[in-house]
Amino acid sequence: MKRLCFGRQPADTRYRYHPGLPFSEGLPRSNDASYAAINRNFYLTSNKGNMLIGEGAARIFDCDRNYSAMLSVHVLYNHYQGSDDAIGWINKNFDALVLPMANEIRPNLNHRSLVDALTEVKIPIVVLGMGMQNDLGPDMSELDPSTAELLHLLDEKAHIFGVRGFYTEAWLRSQRLKKPVAMGCPSMMLYPRNILSIKAPEGGAAGKRFMTAGYLTPQSRRGLQLARFFEGQDVSYVFQDEIFAFKSELADRRFFNDATNQLDPAALKPLMDAALGTDTPFRRYFHFDSVESWRQSYSWHDVFIGDRFHGAVAALQTGLPTAILHKDLRVKEMSEFFGIPNATMDEAHTMGLEAFMAKHLSTESIARFHQTYRERVRNFQSIAEAGGLRFVDRIEDDLLGAAPARELDLVA
C-alpha cells in the first residue's frame, strides 16, 4: 500500500483549492490576526485537536508521498453531487483509504454523506481512532440512523476497524459488530521515542513552567477548578474552541499575535477573571493553527497537566511529563488505554498541585505509563502491518520489549 488517501481529519490549517488541478495545493492561512480570521481558521479544521489526529496518521506510514493525498472524502463526494467521478477517482488513484477519526459515535451526528461515499469505495478502508463521546445505552437507538449505518458498513467493509480504546471496542462488540479493535489514536504513534524518554519532574512544582488547557468559559466549574489548581504557579494556557465563548468581548479587538501564537494577557486576563469569578493565575495564553508551533511552544515548558486530550498529546510528543484531567468518557478512555497519568478534575482540585504531582507524575507512575504505552505501540504496529501498512520509523523490540500482540479480526 504505497498510495494512501487520508480521507478524514486535517493535519494543518490550510485552505483547499477547489478546482483541484494536478500539482496544486491549497493556500496556508493569511497573516490576518483578527477575531474573524481566528474563527475562519477554526472552520478549516474544526476542533484544533483534530490536526494532531490527521497529522499523526499522515506522517507515520511509509507511502509514496508524491502519489498520496489528504482530503475529506465526504466533502469530495458532496462536491460532485454523488456522481461516480468523485469516488471513482479515489478507487483508481489510491491503494487504500485511511480514515483518521475522532468522537464520531455520538448522538445527533449525521454521517449520511460519509456513508454514501464509503459505499462506493472499492479499495481497502482503514479506520483509526474512532470513539464514543460518552456512555451509550444498550443499543444504537440514541444515535442518528446514519451513524448506526456507518458502523455496520465499516464492520462489513473495513480492512482495519481501529477504535480509540476498550470502552468503545466493548460497546461496539455488544452491538454484534465483529471487527472493532482498540488501537488508540494515531497521534500517539508519531513520536514514540520522545514519549518513552519522558522522566518524572524533580523537586515538585517549585520553579516549573506549566502548560495547561481546558475549558475557560463563563461560569465553568471545571475552568474554575483548573484555575485554582494552578494558583501561584508560572502557568500558560492553551485555548481551543472555548475562545469563541468570548465573541462579544473580542470581536472588534486586536489581541492575537499570529507569529508567536500568543494572545495578549492584558486583553484576556480580565475576561478570564470575570468569567470564572477568581484571580486567574495564567501568565501566557496561546492558540494554535499549526501543530509544529504547538509543539515548539510546549518545548520551553516543563510539565503539562490539563483538561484536553490532544493538548496533552502535543506535550507527550515533545517528551514533556504529562498528566491528563478529565470529566468525560472520551478523555478517560484514551488516557487509560495508553496508561497516561490521569485523574478526574475533582480529584486533582481536591488534592492540590504538589500532592497531585507526587502521586501521578512520580517515577513509578511514569514507569507504569511507559510499560502500558509500549504494549499499545507494539499492538498498533502489529495490526497495521498485518493489514499491509508499513511504518516510516518502526519501533523495534529493543525499545518495546518482546510480547505477543492480540489476536485480531482482519479482512484479507
C-alpha positions as CSV (number, residue, x, y, z in Angstrom):
1,M,0.0,0.0,0.0
2,K,2.1,2.9,-1.3
3,R,-0.5,5.3,-2.5
4,L,-2.6,6.3,0.6
5,C,-5.6,8.6,0.6
6,F,-6.0,10.1,4.1
7,G,-9.7,11.0,3.9
8,R,-11.0,12.5,7.1
9,Q,-9.0,14.8,9.5
10,P,-6.9,17.8,8.6
11,A,-3.2,18.0,9.6
12,D,-2.9,21.8,9.4
13,T,-4.9,24.9,8.9
14,R,-4.9,25.1,5.2
15,Y,-7.4,26.1,2.5
16,R,-8.5,23.6,-0.2
17,Y,-8.0,24.5,-3.8
18,H,-11.5,23.6,-5.0
19,P,-10.8,23.2,-8.8
20,G,-8.2,20.6,-7.8
21,L,-5.7,21.0,-10.6
22,P,-2.8,18.5,-10.7
23,F,0.3,19.7,-8.8
24,S,-1.7,22.3,-7.0
25,E,-2.3,22.6,-3.2
26,G,-4.4,24.8,-1.0
27,L,-3.0,28.0,0.5
28,P,-1.9,28.4,4.0
29,R,-3.9,30.8,6.2
30,S,-3.3,34.5,5.8
31,N,-1.5,36.7,8.4
32,D,-4.8,38.2,9.5
33,A,-4.9,38.0,13.3
34,S,-8.4,39.4,13.8
35,Y,-11.1,37.5,15.7
36,A,-12.8,36.9,12.4
37,A,-9.7,35.3,11.0
38,I,-9.3,33.0,14.0
39,N,-13.0,32.0,13.6
40,R,-12.4,31.3,9.8
41,N,-9.3,29.3,10.5
42,F,-11.1,27.2,13.1
43,Y,-13.7,26.4,10.4
44,L,-10.9,24.9,8.3
45,T,-10.0,22.3,10.9
46,S,-12.9,22.3,13.5
47,N,-11.5,21.5,16.9
48,K,-7.8,22.1,16.8
49,G,-7.0,18.8,18.4
50,N,-8.2,17.2,15.1
51,M,-5.0,18.5,13.5
52,L,-2.9,16.2,15.7
53,I,-5.1,13.2,14.7
54,G,-4.8,13.9,11.0
55,E,-1.1,14.7,11.2
56,G,-0.3,11.6,13.1
57,A,-1.9,9.3,10.6
58,A,-0.4,11.0,7.6
59,R,3.2,11.1,8.9
60,I,3.7,7.6,10.5
61,F,3.1,5.4,7.5
62,D,5.6,4.7,4.7
63,C,3.9,5.7,1.4
64,D,4.7,7.3,-1.9
65,R,4.2,10.9,-0.8
66,N,4.1,12.2,-4.4
67,Y,1.1,10.0,-5.1
68,S,-0.7,10.1,-1.7
69,A,-3.1,12.8,-0.6
70,M,-5.2,14.3,2.1
71,L,-8.8,15.2,1.5
72,S,-12.2,15.0,3.1
73,V,-13.9,12.1,1.4
74,H,-17.5,13.1,2.2
75,V,-16.8,16.8,1.1
76,L,-15.4,15.5,-2.2
77,Y,-18.5,13.3,-2.6
78,N,-20.9,16.2,-1.9
79,H,-18.9,18.5,-4.3
80,Y,-19.5,16.1,-7.2
81,Q,-23.2,15.7,-6.0
82,G,-22.8,12.0,-5.6
83,S,-21.6,11.2,-9.1
84,D,-19.3,8.3,-9.8
85,D,-16.5,10.8,-10.7
86,A,-15.6,11.5,-7.1
87,I,-15.1,8.1,-5.5
88,G,-14.1,6.6,-8.8
89,W,-11.1,8.9,-8.8
90,I,-10.2,7.6,-5.4
91,N,-10.6,4.0,-6.4
92,K,-8.3,4.5,-9.5
93,N,-5.6,6.5,-7.9
94,F,-5.0,5.0,-4.4
95,D,-4.2,1.7,-2.8
96,A,-6.1,2.4,0.4
97,L,-8.4,4.9,2.1
98,V,-7.2,5.8,5.6
99,L,-9.8,7.4,7.8
100,P,-8.3,9.0,11.0
101,M,-11.4,9.6,13.2
102,A,-12.4,11.2,16.5
103,N,-15.5,11.0,18.6
104,E,-17.8,10.1,15.7
105,I,-20.0,7.8,17.8
106,R,-22.4,10.3,19.5
107,P,-26.0,11.3,19.3
108,N,-27.2,14.0,16.8
109,L,-24.3,13.5,14.4
110,N,-25.3,12.8,10.8
111,H,-23.0,10.7,8.7
112,R,-25.2,10.4,5.6
113,S,-22.7,11.8,3.1
114,L,-19.8,9.7,4.6
115,V,-21.9,6.5,4.4
116,D,-22.9,7.2,0.8
117,A,-19.3,7.9,-0.2
118,L,-17.9,4.8,1.5
119,T,-20.5,2.6,-0.1
120,E,-18.8,3.3,-3.4
121,V,-15.2,2.8,-2.2
122,K,-13.6,-0.3,-3.7
123,I,-10.1,-0.1,-2.2
124,P,-9.3,-1.2,1.4
125,I,-10.6,1.1,4.1
126,V,-8.5,1.6,7.2
127,V,-10.2,3.3,10.2
128,L,-8.1,4.7,13.0
129,G,-9.2,6.2,16.3
130,M,-13.0,6.1,16.1
131,G,-14.5,6.6,19.5
132,M,-17.5,7.4,21.7
133,Q,-18.2,10.8,23.1
134,N,-20.0,9.4,26.2
135,D,-21.6,6.3,27.5
136,L,-24.4,5.0,25.4
137,G,-27.4,2.7,26.1
138,P,-27.8,-1.0,25.4
139,D,-28.5,-0.4,21.7
140,M,-27.9,2.2,18.9
141,S,-31.3,3.9,19.3
142,E,-29.6,7.1,20.7
143,L,-27.6,7.5,17.5
144,D,-28.7,9.1,14.2
145,P,-29.6,6.3,11.9
146,S,-26.8,7.3,9.6
147,T,-24.3,6.7,12.4
148,A,-25.6,3.2,13.0
149,E,-25.4,2.6,9.3
150,L,-21.8,3.8,9.2
151,L,-20.8,1.4,12.0
152,H,-22.4,-1.6,10.2
153,L,-20.8,-0.5,6.9
154,L,-17.4,-0.3,8.4
155,D,-17.8,-3.6,10.1
156,E,-18.6,-5.1,6.8
157,K,-16.0,-3.3,4.6
158,A,-13.1,-2.0,6.7
159,H,-9.8,-3.7,6.3
160,I,-8.9,-2.5,9.7
161,F,-11.6,-1.1,12.1
162,G,-9.4,0.6,14.7
163,V,-11.2,2.3,17.6
164,R,-9.9,4.5,20.4
165,G,-9.9,2.2,23.4
166,F,-11.5,-0.7,25.3
167,Y,-14.8,1.2,26.2
168,T,-15.6,1.8,22.5
169,E,-14.5,-1.7,21.5
170,A,-16.6,-3.4,24.1
171,W,-19.7,-1.3,23.3
172,L,-19.4,-2.0,19.6
173,R,-18.9,-5.7,20.2
174,S,-22.0,-5.7,22.4
175,Q,-23.8,-4.4,19.2
176,R,-22.6,-7.6,17.5
177,L,-20.0,-5.9,15.4
178,K,-17.1,-8.2,14.8
179,K,-14.1,-6.2,13.6
180,P,-13.7,-3.2,16.0
181,V,-10.3,-3.4,17.8
182,A,-8.8,-1.0,20.3
183,M,-5.8,0.7,18.8
184,G,-5.8,4.1,20.3
185,C,-5.3,7.4,18.5
186,P,-2.7,7.6,15.7
187,S,-1.4,10.9,17.2
188,M,0.1,8.8,20.0
189,M,2.3,6.9,17.4
190,L,4.0,9.9,15.9
191,Y,6.9,10.4,18.3
192,P,7.1,7.3,20.4
193,R,10.8,7.7,21.1
194,N,10.1,11.1,22.7
195,I,7.3,9.7,24.7
196,L,9.5,6.9,26.0
197,S,12.1,9.4,27.0
198,I,9.8,11.2,29.5
199,K,11.1,11.3,33.1
200,A,9.4,12.3,36.3
201,P,9.9,16.1,37.1
202,E,12.2,16.6,40.0
203,G,11.6,18.9,43.0
204,G,7.8,19.3,42.9
205,A,6.2,22.4,41.5
206,A,8.8,24.9,42.5
207,G,10.4,26.7,39.6
208,K,8.5,24.8,37.0
209,R,6.9,26.3,33.9
210,F,3.5,24.6,33.5
211,M,1.4,24.3,30.4
212,T,-2.3,23.6,30.6
213,A,-5.5,23.5,28.6
214,G,-9.2,23.1,29.4
215,Y,-12.5,24.9,29.3
216,L,-12.2,28.5,30.5
217,T,-15.7,29.6,29.7
218,P,-18.1,31.8,31.7
219,Q,-19.3,30.1,34.9
220,S,-17.4,26.9,34.1
221,R,-16.9,24.8,37.2
222,R,-14.1,22.8,35.6
223,G,-12.5,26.0,34.4
224,L,-12.6,27.5,38.0
225,Q,-11.1,24.3,39.4
226,L,-8.3,24.4,36.9
227,A,-7.5,28.0,37.7
228,R,-7.4,27.3,41.5
229,F,-5.3,24.2,40.9
230,F,-2.5,26.3,39.5
231,E,-2.7,29.2,41.9
232,G,0.7,30.8,42.5
233,Q,2.4,29.0,39.6
234,D,4.1,30.0,36.4
235,V,1.4,28.6,34.0
236,S,0.5,29.1,30.4
237,Y,-3.0,28.3,29.0
238,V,-3.9,26.9,25.5
239,F,-7.2,27.9,24.0
240,Q,-9.0,25.6,21.6
241,D,-12.7,26.1,20.8
242,E,-13.6,27.8,24.1
243,I,-12.1,31.1,22.8
244,F,-15.3,31.6,20.9
245,A,-17.3,31.9,24.1
246,F,-15.9,35.5,24.2
247,K,-17.0,36.7,20.8
248,S,-18.8,39.8,22.1
249,E,-15.7,40.9,24.1
250,L,-13.1,40.1,21.5
251,A,-14.7,40.5,18.1
252,D,-13.5,44.1,17.5
253,R,-10.1,43.9,19.2
254,R,-6.6,43.1,18.1
255,F,-5.5,40.6,20.7
256,F,-3.6,37.8,18.8
257,N,0.0,37.6,17.6
258,D,-0.1,35.1,14.8
259,A,3.7,34.8,14.7
260,T,4.1,33.7,18.3
261,N,0.6,32.2,18.7
262,Q,0.1,34.2,21.9
263,L,-2.9,36.1,22.9
264,D,-2.5,39.4,24.8
265,P,-2.7,38.8,28.5
266,A,-3.9,42.4,29.1
267,A,-6.9,41.6,27.0
268,L,-7.5,38.0,28.2
269,K,-6.9,38.1,31.9
270,P,-9.8,40.5,32.8
271,L,-12.1,38.3,30.7
272,M,-11.0,35.1,32.4
273,D,-11.2,36.7,35.9
274,A,-14.7,37.8,35.2
275,A,-15.8,34.6,33.6
276,L,-14.6,32.4,36.4
277,G,-15.0,34.8,39.3
278,T,-11.5,34.4,40.6
279,D,-8.0,35.9,40.1
280,T,-6.8,33.5,37.4
281,P,-3.1,32.5,37.5
282,F,-2.4,32.2,33.8
283,R,0.6,34.3,32.7
284,R,0.5,33.5,28.9
285,Y,-2.3,32.5,26.6
286,F,-1.9,30.5,23.4
287,H,-4.0,29.5,20.4
288,F,-2.5,27.3,17.7
289,D,-3.3,26.9,14.0
290,S,-0.2,24.8,13.5
291,V,0.9,21.6,15.2
292,E,4.5,22.5,14.7
293,S,4.0,25.7,16.6
294,W,2.0,23.8,19.3
295,R,4.9,21.5,20.0
296,Q,7.6,24.2,19.8
297,S,5.7,26.3,22.4
298,Y,5.4,23.3,24.7
299,S,9.1,22.5,24.4
300,W,10.1,25.5,26.6
301,H,7.8,24.4,29.4
302,D,8.5,21.8,32.0
303,V,5.2,20.0,32.7
304,F,1.8,19.6,31.1
305,I,-1.3,19.0,33.3
306,G,-4.6,19.8,31.6
307,D,-8.2,19.0,30.6
308,R,-7.7,18.4,26.9
309,F,-6.5,15.1,25.5
310,H,-4.9,16.3,22.3
311,G,-3.4,19.2,24.1
312,A,-1.7,16.6,26.2
313,V,-0.7,14.6,23.2
314,A,1.3,17.6,21.8
315,A,3.1,17.7,25.2
316,L,3.8,14.0,25.1
317,Q,5.2,14.2,21.6
318,T,7.8,16.7,22.8
319,G,8.8,14.5,25.7
320,L,7.1,16.6,28.4
321,P,6.0,15.0,31.7
322,T,2.2,14.9,31.2
323,A,-0.9,14.2,33.2
324,I,-4.5,14.5,32.0
325,L,-7.6,15.7,33.8
326,H,-11.0,14.6,32.6
327,K,-14.7,14.8,33.1
328,D,-16.0,12.7,30.1
329,L,-15.6,9.2,28.7
330,R,-13.6,10.1,25.6
331,V,-10.7,11.5,27.5
332,K,-10.9,8.9,30.3
333,E,-10.9,6.1,27.7
334,M,-7.9,7.2,25.8
335,S,-5.9,8.2,28.9
336,E,-6.5,4.8,30.5
337,F,-5.9,3.0,27.2
338,F,-2.4,4.4,26.9
339,G,-1.7,4.4,30.7
340,I,-1.1,8.2,30.7
341,P,-1.2,9.5,34.2
342,N,-4.8,10.8,34.7
343,A,-7.4,11.8,37.3
344,T,-10.7,13.5,37.4
345,M,-10.8,17.2,37.7
346,D,-12.5,16.9,41.1
347,E,-9.7,14.6,42.4
348,A,-7.0,17.0,41.2
349,H,-8.7,20.0,42.6
350,T,-9.1,18.3,46.0
351,M,-5.5,17.1,46.1
352,G,-3.8,20.3,45.1
353,L,-0.8,20.5,42.7
354,E,2.0,19.3,44.9
355,A,0.2,16.1,46.0
356,F,-1.1,15.5,42.5
357,M,2.4,15.6,41.1
358,A,3.8,13.4,43.8
359,K,1.2,10.7,43.0
360,H,0.6,11.0,39.3
361,L,4.0,12.2,38.0
362,S,6.2,10.1,40.2
363,T,9.0,7.9,38.8
364,E,6.8,4.9,39.5
365,S,3.8,6.4,37.7
366,I,5.9,7.3,34.6
367,A,7.3,3.8,34.6
368,R,3.8,2.3,34.6
369,F,2.8,4.6,31.8
370,H,5.8,3.5,29.7
371,Q,5.0,-0.1,30.3
372,T,1.4,0.2,29.0
373,Y,2.5,2.5,26.2
374,R,5.0,0.0,24.9
375,E,2.2,-2.6,24.7
376,R,0.0,-0.2,22.8
377,V,2.7,0.8,20.3
378,R,3.5,-2.9,19.7
379,N,-0.2,-3.7,19.2
380,F,-0.8,-0.8,16.8
381,Q,2.2,-1.7,14.7
382,S,1.2,-5.4,14.6
383,I,-2.4,-4.6,13.5
384,A,-1.3,-2.1,10.8
385,E,1.4,-4.3,9.4
386,A,-1.0,-7.3,9.3
387,G,-3.2,-5.0,7.2
388,G,-0.5,-4.2,4.7
389,L,0.7,-0.8,6.1
390,R,4.3,-0.1,6.9
391,F,5.9,2.5,9.2
392,V,8.4,5.2,8.5
393,D,10.0,4.8,11.9
394,R,9.2,1.4,13.2
395,I,9.9,1.0,16.9
396,E,11.7,-2.3,17.4
397,D,11.8,-4.7,20.3
398,D,14.9,-3.2,21.9
399,L,12.6,-0.3,23.0
400,L,9.3,-2.1,23.3
401,G,10.3,-5.5,24.7
402,A,9.0,-8.7,23.1
403,A,5.4,-9.7,23.8
404,P,2.6,-11.3,21.8
405,A,0.0,-9.0,20.2
406,R,-3.7,-9.6,20.5
407,E,-5.4,-11.8,18.0
408,L,-7.3,-9.7,15.5
409,D,-10.2,-9.9,13.1
410,L,-8.8,-8.6,9.8
411,V,-10.1,-8.8,6.2
412,A,-7.6,-10.4,3.8
